[in-house]
C-alpha cells in the first residue's frame, strides 16, 4: 500500500469534494484523514487529504488520472508520497538557538526533513554544523559584496536541490528578486509577535512598554520586509519583575518552538498561501506535532 497526501486549492464551487472523493474511491484509495476550508472572502477552497492506495494503484497513475478531475475545477494540486522528505537549507548568522533546535529535532527524527546544508555570513557555527556531517557554506555579506553573495546563495540552493530555505535567525535582508523567485519556499522567524515592535531590539522595546506577553512569528518571506503570510505564532507571559535579559531568554525559547512548528507544517504540506494570509490545517493523527512542540 502506498500512503500519500493530496492537496488542492481552487475557486470555490459545488461538487469539489464529491469529485475528489469519488476519484479516490474509484481508484481503490482509502481516505485516512481529511481537512477542508472554504474561504468566503477570497472565494477559494482548500483541502488536504491523507489516503492510501489499497489496490496497487501507483502514485504516478493517480497523478495521471487526477488531471481530468482537476481541470474542470481549475485546481492547483499535488499528490505526494507520505514517506517523501523535503530537502531543507538552513541559514543563520550569530544567534544559534533556532539552528541548534532544528538540528536536534532533525537528528532525533522529530522533523521529517533532509537538511542539505547550512549557509552563514559568519563562522560562528561552522564547527556545530560540520559535527553534524552537514555541508557548511560561509558566504560573507557586505554592502559591496551583497549581489555576489546572493548569487552564491542561489547557486547553493540549486546545487543542493533545496526545496525550502529556513532563515534560522539569518540577519540579512534578501533581495526582492530572490523573494519572488522562491515565493512560498522561504520561512523566516521574526523575533516579535507581529505586527508590534518591528526593527532592532524588539525585546527592549517590549520591556520599555511594560508588555505582559512577548512572542515570535514564523512567516513566508516576501519582498515586503516582515510582512509575508504568517504560518505560526506563539507568546509567553512576562511580568514587571522580569528583566530585559529574561525577555530575551524566554523569547528565544518561543522563537525556536514557533519556527520548528512552522517548518513541520510546511513539510507536511499543511500550509496554503491564501492572498496575504495562510490556511494551516492541523497535523494528521499520529504526528508528533498533534501535541504542542516545545
C-alpha positions in Angstrom: 0.0 0.0 0.0 1.2 3.5 -0.9 0.4 6.3 1.5 0.1 9.8 0.0 -1.1 13.3 0.6 -3.4 15.1 -1.9 -3.5 18.9 -1.6 -5.9 21.0 -3.6 -6.8 24.7 -3.8 -9.1 26.2 -6.4 -12.0 28.6 -6.9 -14.9 27.6 -4.6 -17.8 25.8 -6.3 -20.2 23.0 -5.8 -19.0 19.4 -6.3 -15.3 19.6 -5.5 -15.4 17.2 -2.5 -17.6 14.8 -4.4 -15.3 14.8 -7.4 -12.2 14.3 -5.4 -13.5 11.6 -3.0 -15.2 9.8 -5.9 -12.0 9.7 -7.9 -10.1 8.2 -4.9 -12.8 5.6 -4.3 -12.8 4.6 -7.9 -9.0 4.1 -7.9 -9.0 1.9 -4.8 -7.9 4.5 -2.3 -9.0 4.8 1.3 -9.1 8.3 2.9 -7.4 8.2 6.4 -7.6 11.9 7.2 -9.1 15.0 5.6 -9.4 18.7 6.2 -11.0 21.4 4.2 -11.8 25.1 4.3 -14.0 27.3 2.1 -12.9 31.0 2.3 -16.0 33.0 1.5 -13.9 36.3 1.4 -11.4 35.2 -1.2 -13.7 32.7 -2.9 -11.1 29.9 -2.6 -11.4 26.3 -1.5 -8.6 24.4 0.2 -8.3 20.7 1.1 -5.7 18.3 2.3 -6.4 14.6 2.2 -4.3 11.7 3.6 -5.0 8.4 1.9 -3.6 5.1 0.9 -3.8 3.1 -2.2 -5.1 -0.4 -1.4 -5.4 -2.0 -4.8 -1.9 -1.4 -6.2 -2.6 1.8 -8.0 0.7 3.7 -8.2 1.1 7.4 -7.3 2.1 8.1 -10.9 -1.1 6.5 -12.1 -3.1 8.6 -9.6 -1.4 11.8 -10.8 -2.1 11.0 -14.4 -5.8 10.2 -13.7 -6.4 13.2 -11.5 -5.7 15.6 -14.3 -9.3 15.0 -15.6 -10.7 15.9 -12.2 -8.6 18.9 -11.6 -9.0 20.7 -15.0 -12.8 21.5 -14.8 -12.3 23.0 -11.3 -9.1 24.9 -12.1 -7.3 23.1 -9.3 -3.8 23.8 -8.1 -3.0 20.4 -6.8 -0.3 17.8 -5.9 -0.1 14.2 -4.9 3.0 13.5 -2.7 4.3 10.3 -1.2 3.9 10.5 2.6 7.4 9.0 3.0 9.0 11.7 0.9 11.3 14.1 2.8 11.7 17.8 1.9 15.2 19.0 1.2 15.9 22.0 3.5 18.7 24.5 3.5 19.2 26.4 6.8 20.6 29.9 7.1 22.0 31.5 10.3 24.0 34.5 11.5 25.2 34.8 15.1 22.2 33.6 17.1 22.2 29.9 17.2 19.2 28.9 19.2 16.9 28.2 16.3 19.6 26.4 14.3 20.5 24.2 17.3 16.9 23.4 17.9 16.2 22.4 14.2 19.4 20.3 14.1 18.3 18.5 17.3 14.8 17.8 16.1 16.1 16.6 12.7 18.7 14.3 14.4 16.1 12.6 16.6 13.7 12.2 13.7 11.1 14.7 15.0 11.3 16.8 11.8 10.8 14.7 8.6 13.3 16.7 6.5 16.6 16.2 4.8 18.9 19.1 5.8 21.2 19.6 2.7 23.4 22.3 4.3 23.8 25.4 6.3 24.7 28.9 5.0 26.0 31.6 7.3 27.6 35.0 6.8 29.7 34.2 9.9 31.9 31.3 11.0 30.3 31.1 14.5 28.5 27.8 13.9 30.8 26.1 11.4 32.0 23.5 13.9 28.5 22.8 15.1 27.3 22.2 11.5 30.4 20.1 10.5 29.9 17.9 13.6 26.5 17.0 12.2 28.2 15.9 9.0 26.5 18.6 7.0 27.9 21.0 4.4 28.7 24.4 5.8 28.8 27.4 3.4 30.4 30.6 4.6 29.1 33.4 2.4 30.3 36.7 3.8 28.0 39.7 3.1 29.0 43.3 2.9 27.5 46.3 1.2 30.0 45.8 -1.7 29.6 42.1 -2.0 25.8 41.7 -1.4 25.0 40.9 -5.0 27.8 38.4 -5.4 26.9 36.8 -2.1 23.3 36.3 -3.1 24.4 34.8 -6.4 26.4 32.3 -4.5 23.4 31.7 -2.2 21.2 30.9 -5.2 24.0 28.6 -6.5 24.0 26.6 -3.3 20.2 26.3 -3.3 20.2 25.0 -6.9 23.2 22.6 -6.4 21.8 21.2 -3.2 18.3 20.7 -4.6 16.8 22.6 -1.6 13.0 22.8 -1.8 12.8 25.0 1.3 15.1 27.7 2.8 14.7 28.4 6.5 16.1 31.6 7.9 17.0 30.4 11.5 17.9 34.0 12.6 19.7 34.9 9.5 20.2 38.7 9.8 20.5 39.8 6.2 17.7 41.1 4.0 17.1 39.0 0.9 16.7 40.8 -2.4 13.2 41.3 -4.0 14.3 39.1 -6.9 15.2 36.2 -4.7 12.0 36.5 -2.7 9.9 36.4 -5.8 11.9 33.5 -7.3 11.4 31.4 -4.2 7.9 32.6 -3.2 6.4 30.3 -0.7 9.7 28.4 -0.2 11.5 30.7 2.3 10.4 30.7 6.0 11.7 33.3 8.4 11.4 33.6 12.2 10.7 37.1 13.4 11.7 37.8 17.0 8.5 39.6 17.8 4.8 38.9 17.9 4.0 40.7 14.6 2.9 43.3 13.9 4.2 45.0 17.0 7.8 46.1 17.9 9.4 45.7 14.5 13.0 46.6 13.9 16.0 46.4 16.1 15.9 45.2 19.7 12.2 44.4 20.0 12.6 42.9 23.5 13.9 46.2 24.8 11.0 48.0 23.2 8.7 45.4 24.8 10.3 45.9 28.2 10.1 49.7 27.9 6.4 49.4 27.1 5.7 47.1 30.0 4.1 44.4 27.9 2.7 41.2 29.6 3.1 39.0 26.6 6.1 38.5 24.2 6.2 36.2 21.3 7.5 35.2 17.9 6.1 34.9 14.4 7.1 32.5 11.6 6.2 33.6 8.1 6.9 33.2 4.5 9.4 35.7 3.1 8.2 38.3 0.6 9.7 41.5 -0.8 7.9 43.4 1.9 10.1 43.0 4.9 8.4 41.0 7.7 5.1 41.3 6.0 4.8 37.8 4.5 2.0 35.4 5.1 2.1 34.2 8.7 2.4 30.5 9.4 2.7 30.2 13.1 2.8 32.4 16.2 3.1 32.0 20.0 3.5 34.0 23.1 4.8 33.7 26.7 3.8 35.6 29.7 6.2 38.0 31.4 5.8 40.2 34.5 7.0 43.6 35.7 9.6 41.8 37.9 11.5 40.4 34.9 14.5 42.0 33.2 15.2 42.6 29.5 17.6 39.6 29.6 14.7 37.4 30.9 12.7 38.6 28.0 15.5 37.6 25.6 15.8 34.1 27.1 12.1 33.5 27.1 11.7 35.0 23.6 14.4 32.7 22.2 12.6 29.6 23.5 9.4 30.8 21.8 11.3 31.6 18.6 12.8 28.1 18.3 9.4 26.4 19.0 7.4 28.5 16.6 10.0 28.1 13.8 10.0 24.3 14.2 6.2 24.1 14.1 6.1 26.3 11.0 8.7 24.1 9.3 6.8 20.9 10.3 3.6 22.3 8.9 5.2 23.3 5.6 6.9 20.0 5.0 3.7 18.1 5.9 2.0 20.1 3.1 -0.5 21.6 5.7 0.1 25.2 4.7 -1.7 27.0 1.8 -1.0 30.6 0.9 -4.3 32.5 0.6 -3.5 36.0 -0.7 -1.7 37.7 2.2 -2.7 35.0 4.7 -2.3 31.3 5.1 -4.6 28.4 5.7 -2.9 26.0 8.1 -4.5 22.6 8.6 -3.9 20.7 11.9 -1.4 17.9 12.0 -2.6 14.4 10.9 -3.4 11.9 13.6 -0.3 10.2 14.9 2.0 13.1 14.1 4.2 14.3 16.9 3.0 17.8 16.1 -0.5 16.9 17.2 0.7 17.9 20.6 2.4 21.2 21.3 6.0 21.1 20.4 8.3 22.7 22.9 
